[in-house]
Amino acid sequence: MTTEQELQSLFNKLDRDQDGKVSINELFLSPGLSAIITSETNTSSPQELIVQYDADKDGSITFEELKEAVDKAKNLN
C-alpha cells in the first residue's frame, strides 16, 4: 500500500499535462504507473478505474477521486 505522499507523487507523474486530472489517455501512456494504480484501487483496468471513481463524470480522475478509490480498496482488504 502507498502513503498519501507516494500516491500524490504517482498522480503527478501520470498527470502529464499538469491540469490536475489524469485522463484515460494519460493512464495508457504510462502502463507501468497505471498498473500500480489499478493494483492500489483493486480495479482491473484504467477504464474500470474511470467508470467506478470519476465522481463528476468528466472522463478523468482527480487526486481526490484517486485517493477515495484507494481508501475504498483498503477497506475491502
PyMOL CGO cylinders between C-alpha atoms (Angstrom):
from pymol import cmd
from pymol.cgo import CYLINDER

trace = [
    CYLINDER, 0.00, 0.00, 0.00, 1.16, 3.52, -0.75, 0.3, 1, 1, 1, 1, 1, 1,
    CYLINDER, 1.16, 3.52, -0.75, 1.21, 6.55, 1.50, 0.3, 1, 1, 1, 1, 1, 1,
    CYLINDER, 1.21, 6.55, 1.50, -0.69, 9.68, 0.54, 0.3, 1, 1, 1, 1, 1, 1,
    CYLINDER, -0.69, 9.68, 0.54, 2.61, 11.35, -0.39, 0.3, 1, 1, 1, 1, 1, 1,
    CYLINDER, 2.61, 11.35, -0.39, 3.58, 8.43, -2.63, 0.3, 1, 1, 1, 1, 1, 1,
    CYLINDER, 3.58, 8.43, -2.63, 0.13, 8.46, -4.19, 0.3, 1, 1, 1, 1, 1, 1,
    CYLINDER, 0.13, 8.46, -4.19, 0.42, 12.21, -4.87, 0.3, 1, 1, 1, 1, 1, 1,
    CYLINDER, 0.42, 12.21, -4.87, 3.82, 11.68, -6.49, 0.3, 1, 1, 1, 1, 1, 1,
    CYLINDER, 3.82, 11.68, -6.49, 2.42, 8.88, -8.67, 0.3, 1, 1, 1, 1, 1, 1,
    CYLINDER, 2.42, 8.88, -8.67, -0.57, 11.04, -9.62, 0.3, 1, 1, 1, 1, 1, 1,
    CYLINDER, -0.57, 11.04, -9.62, 1.74, 13.92, -10.56, 0.3, 1, 1, 1, 1, 1, 1,
    CYLINDER, 1.74, 13.92, -10.56, 3.78, 11.61, -12.82, 0.3, 1, 1, 1, 1, 1, 1,
    CYLINDER, 3.78, 11.61, -12.82, 0.61, 10.39, -14.54, 0.3, 1, 1, 1, 1, 1, 1,
    CYLINDER, 0.61, 10.39, -14.54, -0.76, 13.92, -14.97, 0.3, 1, 1, 1, 1, 1, 1,
    CYLINDER, -0.76, 13.92, -14.97, 1.47, 14.73, -17.94, 0.3, 1, 1, 1, 1, 1, 1,
    CYLINDER, 1.47, 14.73, -17.94, -0.28, 17.97, -18.87, 0.3, 1, 1, 1, 1, 1, 1,
    CYLINDER, -0.28, 17.97, -18.87, -0.40, 19.10, -15.22, 0.3, 1, 1, 1, 1, 1, 1,
    CYLINDER, -0.40, 19.10, -15.22, -4.11, 20.01, -15.36, 0.3, 1, 1, 1, 1, 1, 1,
    CYLINDER, -4.11, 20.01, -15.36, -4.87, 18.37, -12.00, 0.3, 1, 1, 1, 1, 1, 1,
    CYLINDER, -4.87, 18.37, -12.00, -6.61, 15.41, -13.65, 0.3, 1, 1, 1, 1, 1, 1,
    CYLINDER, -6.61, 15.41, -13.65, -5.48, 12.09, -15.07, 0.3, 1, 1, 1, 1, 1, 1,
    CYLINDER, -5.48, 12.09, -15.07, -7.27, 11.19, -18.29, 0.3, 1, 1, 1, 1, 1, 1,
    CYLINDER, -7.27, 11.19, -18.29, -7.68, 7.74, -19.76, 0.3, 1, 1, 1, 1, 1, 1,
    CYLINDER, -7.68, 7.74, -19.76, -5.07, 8.71, -22.38, 0.3, 1, 1, 1, 1, 1, 1,
    CYLINDER, -5.07, 8.71, -22.38, -2.55, 9.63, -19.68, 0.3, 1, 1, 1, 1, 1, 1,
    CYLINDER, -2.55, 9.63, -19.68, -3.20, 6.29, -17.97, 0.3, 1, 1, 1, 1, 1, 1,
    CYLINDER, -3.20, 6.29, -17.97, -2.50, 4.44, -21.23, 0.3, 1, 1, 1, 1, 1, 1,
    CYLINDER, -2.50, 4.44, -21.23, 0.69, 6.46, -21.85, 0.3, 1, 1, 1, 1, 1, 1,
    CYLINDER, 0.69, 6.46, -21.85, 2.17, 5.12, -18.60, 0.3, 1, 1, 1, 1, 1, 1,
    CYLINDER, 2.17, 5.12, -18.60, 1.29, 1.41, -18.43, 0.3, 1, 1, 1, 1, 1, 1,
    CYLINDER, 1.29, 1.41, -18.43, 3.66, 0.70, -15.54, 0.3, 1, 1, 1, 1, 1, 1,
    CYLINDER, 3.66, 0.70, -15.54, 2.23, 3.50, -13.40, 0.3, 1, 1, 1, 1, 1, 1,
    CYLINDER, 2.23, 3.50, -13.40, -1.30, 2.55, -14.43, 0.3, 1, 1, 1, 1, 1, 1,
    CYLINDER, -1.30, 2.55, -14.43, -0.64, -1.00, -13.21, 0.3, 1, 1, 1, 1, 1, 1,
    CYLINDER, -0.64, -1.00, -13.21, 0.28, 0.38, -9.80, 0.3, 1, 1, 1, 1, 1, 1,
    CYLINDER, 0.28, 0.38, -9.80, -2.89, 2.48, -9.71, 0.3, 1, 1, 1, 1, 1, 1,
    CYLINDER, -2.89, 2.48, -9.71, -5.15, -0.40, -10.72, 0.3, 1, 1, 1, 1, 1, 1,
    CYLINDER, -5.15, -0.40, -10.72, -3.48, -2.59, -8.11, 0.3, 1, 1, 1, 1, 1, 1,
    CYLINDER, -3.48, -2.59, -8.11, -3.92, 0.03, -5.38, 0.3, 1, 1, 1, 1, 1, 1,
    CYLINDER, -3.92, 0.03, -5.38, -7.59, 0.55, -6.28, 0.3, 1, 1, 1, 1, 1, 1,
    CYLINDER, -7.59, 0.55, -6.28, -8.50, -3.12, -6.87, 0.3, 1, 1, 1, 1, 1, 1,
    CYLINDER, -8.50, -3.12, -6.87, -9.65, -2.31, -10.40, 0.3, 1, 1, 1, 1, 1, 1,
    CYLINDER, -9.65, -2.31, -10.40, -8.79, -4.46, -13.39, 0.3, 1, 1, 1, 1, 1, 1,
    CYLINDER, -8.79, -4.46, -13.39, -8.07, -1.69, -15.91, 0.3, 1, 1, 1, 1, 1, 1,
    CYLINDER, -8.07, -1.69, -15.91, -7.75, 2.07, -16.35, 0.3, 1, 1, 1, 1, 1, 1,
    CYLINDER, -7.75, 2.07, -16.35, -11.22, 2.09, -17.93, 0.3, 1, 1, 1, 1, 1, 1,
    CYLINDER, -11.22, 2.09, -17.93, -12.73, 0.44, -14.85, 0.3, 1, 1, 1, 1, 1, 1,
    CYLINDER, -12.73, 0.44, -14.85, -10.99, 2.99, -12.63, 0.3, 1, 1, 1, 1, 1, 1,
    CYLINDER, -10.99, 2.99, -12.63, -12.53, 5.86, -14.61, 0.3, 1, 1, 1, 1, 1, 1,
    CYLINDER, -12.53, 5.86, -14.61, -16.00, 4.28, -14.72, 0.3, 1, 1, 1, 1, 1, 1,
    CYLINDER, -16.00, 4.28, -14.72, -16.09, 3.50, -11.00, 0.3, 1, 1, 1, 1, 1, 1,
    CYLINDER, -16.09, 3.50, -11.00, -14.41, 6.55, -9.48, 0.3, 1, 1, 1, 1, 1, 1,
    CYLINDER, -14.41, 6.55, -9.48, -14.90, 9.51, -11.83, 0.3, 1, 1, 1, 1, 1, 1,
    CYLINDER, -14.90, 9.51, -11.83, -17.38, 11.21, -9.49, 0.3, 1, 1, 1, 1, 1, 1,
    CYLINDER, -17.38, 11.21, -9.49, -18.01, 14.27, -11.68, 0.3, 1, 1, 1, 1, 1, 1,
    CYLINDER, -18.01, 14.27, -11.68, -18.15, 12.16, -14.88, 0.3, 1, 1, 1, 1, 1, 1,
    CYLINDER, -18.15, 12.16, -14.88, -15.70, 14.34, -16.78, 0.3, 1, 1, 1, 1, 1, 1,
    CYLINDER, -15.70, 14.34, -16.78, -13.73, 11.37, -18.13, 0.3, 1, 1, 1, 1, 1, 1,
    CYLINDER, -13.73, 11.37, -18.13, -10.73, 11.84, -15.86, 0.3, 1, 1, 1, 1, 1, 1,
    CYLINDER, -10.73, 11.84, -15.86, -9.66, 11.23, -12.28, 0.3, 1, 1, 1, 1, 1, 1,
    CYLINDER, -9.66, 11.23, -12.28, -8.63, 13.99, -9.87, 0.3, 1, 1, 1, 1, 1, 1,
    CYLINDER, -8.63, 13.99, -9.87, -6.28, 13.31, -6.99, 0.3, 1, 1, 1, 1, 1, 1,
    CYLINDER, -6.28, 13.31, -6.99, -9.22, 13.37, -4.55, 0.3, 1, 1, 1, 1, 1, 1,
    CYLINDER, -9.22, 13.37, -4.55, -11.10, 10.80, -6.65, 0.3, 1, 1, 1, 1, 1, 1,
    CYLINDER, -11.10, 10.80, -6.65, -7.99, 8.62, -6.80, 0.3, 1, 1, 1, 1, 1, 1,
    CYLINDER, -7.99, 8.62, -6.80, -7.46, 8.92, -3.06, 0.3, 1, 1, 1, 1, 1, 1,
    CYLINDER, -7.46, 8.92, -3.06, -11.07, 7.90, -2.44, 0.3, 1, 1, 1, 1, 1, 1,
    CYLINDER, -11.07, 7.90, -2.44, -10.62, 4.87, -4.72, 0.3, 1, 1, 1, 1, 1, 1,
    CYLINDER, -10.62, 4.87, -4.72, -7.51, 3.77, -2.81, 0.3, 1, 1, 1, 1, 1, 1,
    CYLINDER, -7.51, 3.77, -2.81, -9.25, 4.33, 0.55, 0.3, 1, 1, 1, 1, 1, 1,
    CYLINDER, -9.25, 4.33, 0.55, -12.20, 2.20, -0.57, 0.3, 1, 1, 1, 1, 1, 1,
    CYLINDER, -12.20, 2.20, -0.57, -9.86, -0.54, -1.77, 0.3, 1, 1, 1, 1, 1, 1,
    CYLINDER, -9.86, -0.54, -1.77, -8.03, -0.55, 1.59, 0.3, 1, 1, 1, 1, 1, 1,
    CYLINDER, -8.03, -0.55, 1.59, -11.34, -1.03, 3.39, 0.3, 1, 1, 1, 1, 1, 1,
    CYLINDER, -11.34, -1.03, 3.39, -12.10, -4.04, 1.21, 0.3, 1, 1, 1, 1, 1, 1,
    CYLINDER, -12.10, -4.04, 1.21, -8.86, -5.82, 2.15, 0.3, 1, 1, 1, 1, 1, 1,
]
cmd.load_cgo(trace, "trace")
